[in-house]
Amino acid sequence: MTPEPRQRCVATILTAGLSLLLAALAGFLVYIYAASSGPLAARASRQHHMCIPIRPMRGNIVDARLRLLAGSHAIRSVFADPKVVEDVAEAAARVAPVLGLDRDEVYRRLGEAADRRFVWLKRRVSAETADAVHRLNLRGVSLTTEGVRHYPNGSLAAHVLGFVGVDEQGLEGLECVFDDRLRGTPGRAYVLADVRRRPIWMEPDQFVPAEDGQHLVLTIDAVIQAAAERAIAEAVRTYRAKSATAIVMDPATGAIWAMANLPTYDPADYDEFSDDERRNRAVADMFPPGSSAKPFVAAAAREAGVVRFGEVIYCENGFWAAANLHDAGHAYGNLTFEEGIQKSSNIMMGKIGTRLGNERLHAALVSFGFGRKTGIWLPGEAPGLVFPQGRWTRLSTTRVPFGQEYMVTPLQLITAFAAFANGGRIMRPKILRGILDNCGRAAVDLAEPEVLGRAMSEKTARDMLDRALVGVVENGTGKRCQIPGYRVFGKTGTAQKIDPDTKRISHTFYVGTFLAGAPAHDPKVVVLVQVNEPDKSLGYYGGTVAAPAAKQILEQTLAYLGVPPSE
């Protein structure tokens, strides 16, 4: 065979052998694909497709005139996917100094989360830090956006607003009660990522946008709230009191325009304050109402027809031996019914109690809303304490009429007092004016005024206001609440507390209360101020420690609302 045909033969054999080899390889590849394409494809999909959660922005809380009380703004946070981090030691060494963290701590955190897909490295970093992390271009280390809550007015209305945790979950106050309306609904995006898990393409048909939270519009007015907080702060300083509370209410609707407590706290740094400082005393604290409750029993006596305006009642010259009752520091003889209220005579009220009897006394307390929660949309509300009538004694008949043997909250007390200003109705206290959609435009819920019941007739309410409660301020124990140009009505209250050590009535610890409203001919506002445990040497009567603060709040509120003088 010549060389040329031999070469062709060899080439043919090599070509055939190579073809067979390629065919075998192709068959093997087909087998591999058929046998393992599912797991491999799934693995590739996991590596190159990501589901990125989209956090909604928490809704705002605004006052009655849409001034911001609580809001959220976006901020960047740094996290890692430990399964994607290629070199844990290198990642820790590079990212730790940028975040101001200890390298060993970052290394430990990544190592402990090696089997997880997510671990926080540092939350809520500055824009400069976020940019620096982005420039590191570290595989498995990424940035996300989340909201952070801020309270632009510091501690203003803190006990009403409450606060949120690190994940913006409502933990107290309205932030907690309406957390499901404020927090919104998370969204998600499915994206295609490169080998460093950096998004390079988003799947449009699988994008679910986040739905931001709705917005709360409160009845609170920031201006009136600030006035109330200043007034009780001055009272606490002046009389070295342990605490104080103020509430301002629209008597016609039950809307709360201010709810202030001292001590208070900053909701942005809530964990720096004690539970005692964060407690909303206006709804949670119970105390004996003392003389501030006398108008309620007096009104019940008028409704029952057991006493008349102008009727003279003998007040035993300061000591009623039959009931072992004193009018502390006073030796009143004959007083008319209305004078007894204005001068706050315990003996006169005790005698009225004997005319009413325990059954009607108990019914009066219930009709004014004592012994049950008002139903305000705030957490921690106490129901007060009114014992069942079966547990009352003969002593109760003369003690209940001047505010002993039962407990009320400040909110219950002002709600009951407002009935004298609105024709005898007990309104449900209202803290929420309505809810706006997440665009802040359309109202999705409006909170309408709600009448809980009627405590007395419109005539009794009007007569009590004009003939007794105005006189408290003009001629009686509430003179320090007089406001030039306005006829103010009110009632003082001074109650002894229980000594925590002896468990007996204290002669050192007092609660001084003042209830007030104006203008008397057409009441637009009612106010409660309560000063707890003032320094007895400086004063402790409600007309001394609480009335000046009530005057300050009332005067500023009337001017702010544009209510013209009545005189």
Secondary structure as UniProt FT lines:
FT   HELIX           3..48
FT   STRAND          49..54
FT   STRAND          61..62
FT   TURN            64..65
FT   STRAND          68..80
FT   TURN            82..84
FT   HELIX           88..99
FT   HELIX           103..112
FT   TURN            113..115
FT   STRAND          119..125
FT   HELIX           127..136
FT   TURN            139..140
FT   STRAND          141..150
FT   TURN            152..157
FT   HELIX           158..161
FT   TURN            166..167
FT   HELIX           173..177
FT   HELIX           179..182
FT   STRAND          187..193
FT   TURN            195..196
FT   STRAND          199..202
FT   HELIX           204..206
FT   STRAND          215..218
FT   HELIX           222..239
FT   STRAND          243..249
FT   TURN            251..253
FT   STRAND          255..262
FT   HELIX           267..272
FT   HELIX           275..278
FT   HELIX           281..284
FT   HELIX           290..293
FT   HELIX           294..304
FT   TURN            309..310
FT   STRAND          312..314
FT   HELIX           316..318
FT   STRAND          319..320
FT   HELIX           321..323
FT   STRAND          325..326
FT   TURN            328..329
FT   STRAND          334..336
FT   HELIX           337..342
FT   TURN            343..344
FT   HELIX           346..367
FT   TURN            368..371
FT   TURN            379..380
FT   HELIX           389..391
FT   HELIX           394..399
FT   HELIX           400..402
FT   STRAND          407..408
FT   HELIX           410..417
FT   HELIX           418..420
FT   TURN            421..423
FT   STRAND          425..427
FT   STRAND          432..436
FT   TURN            438..439
FT   STRAND          443..446
FT   STRAND          451..454
FT   HELIX           458..464
FT   HELIX           465..469
FT   HELIX           470..474
FT   TURN            477..478
FT   HELIX           479..481
FT   TURN            484..485
FT   STRAND          489..498
FT   TURN            500..502
FT   STRAND          505..518
FT   TURN            520..521
FT   STRAND          525..532
FT   TURN            536..538
FT   HELIX           542..545
FT   HELIX           547..561
//
